[in-house]
Amino acid sequence: MSLPLTRRSFLHSTVTGLAGAALLGAAEGPSKKPLFPFYAMDTGLRGADVPTLEAKVRLLKKLGFVGIGYTLNHRELPDLLDLLDKEKLELSAVYTTPLLEGKLDPDLAGSIKRMKGRSTRIELAISSKKYKPSDPDGDKLGIEMLKTVSDLTADTGPVVSVYPHRGSWAERVEDGYRLAKQVDRNNVGTHFNLVHWKWVKNAKPLEDLLKEVLPHLLCVTVNGLQGDTIVSLDQGDYDIDSFVVSLKKVGYRGPVGLQAYSVKGPSGEHLQRSMNKWREVMKKVEA
């Protein structure tokens, strides 16, 4: 597989238009692009008011999200892509949960073909029955898995990202960073998930951690927090303003996803509140 010289040039070469702006988060040309293109994970689209894919996509368009992070469903994927393209939204990510010791999903290759040329991240929340969370003894298997998916995506998109999830083998952003460094391919990186970072013990200050993983950081997801409970961005006791300021300070310029898992109420209501809060935060940050 032939890969470009730099990760940045690779990401730029795989996508154009809205998708390219969303992945790079760069200001290019006469129109200003968002500093952090903001998409919604489908965990926040579980309300009774959005019972269909059509309703979910319409709501995202109405509220101003750039796209969706989607729990991969091979059967639904073609219809979702058609709906997103019609509304000029992006498939920001697809989320899947492979087992480290298991065989790769046989349908993944076909779905990747459908996503060719897109900036979509294939997010792998890697679990294990043999290895404890963050155990580097599982790295050989993890590297093999990432290289296999990397080969499937080649150099025309999508890209591959390790998704940190509490209790999984790849539990921390540092795990994805460690693996990405060893794989050493421009289309493989890691992901920072605010709530899962908060749910595990952390030895390093936030900004130090973000600076360390930045060379391989493909995405960040955020949420409001009330203690350890996920809430909409406008609620809770966590200082989301300062977190976003830290992202800008360390030099991150990429997509930010909204996590709304288990947030109660109609999706349209809590996603609207979160979007309103996000716009308030970005006015401060961009100023």
Number of C-alpha atoms within 10 A of each C-alpha: 8 8 14 14 10 12 18 13 12 18 23 17 15 20 22 15 8 17 24 18 24 28 27 24 21 18 13 10 7 6 7 10 16 18 21 24 23 25 26 27 21 18 18 23 28 19 18 11 15 17 11 12 15 13 13 23 21 16 19 22 16 12 15 14 20 23 26 27 24 21 16 17 15 13 10 10 18 13 12 19 16 11 18 21 12 10 15 14 22 24 23 28 27 22 20 18 17 17 20 25 16 12 9 15 11 8 11 16 15 11 16 20 13 14 21 19 18 22 27 25 26 28 26 25 22 24 23 17 11 13 17 16 19 20 13 15 11 18 19 12 13 23 18 13 22 22 19 13 20 23 14 20 23 17 22 18 25 30 28 28 29 32 28 29 24 17 17 21 26 30 24 26 25 20 22 29 24 18 22 27 17 12 19 14 21 23 32 28 31 30 27 27 22 20 20 20 17 13 13 13 9 11 7 9 8 14 13 12 16 21 16 14 22 21 16 23 24 26 26 21 19 23 24 25 21 13 11 14 14 20 22 27 27 21 18 17 13 16 12 21 16 12 15 19 15 18 20 16 13 15 11 22 23 23 22 24 25 28 26 25 17 14 20 15 14 15 21 19 13 22 26 19 16 22 21 14 17 18 12 13 17 16 9 11 17 10 6
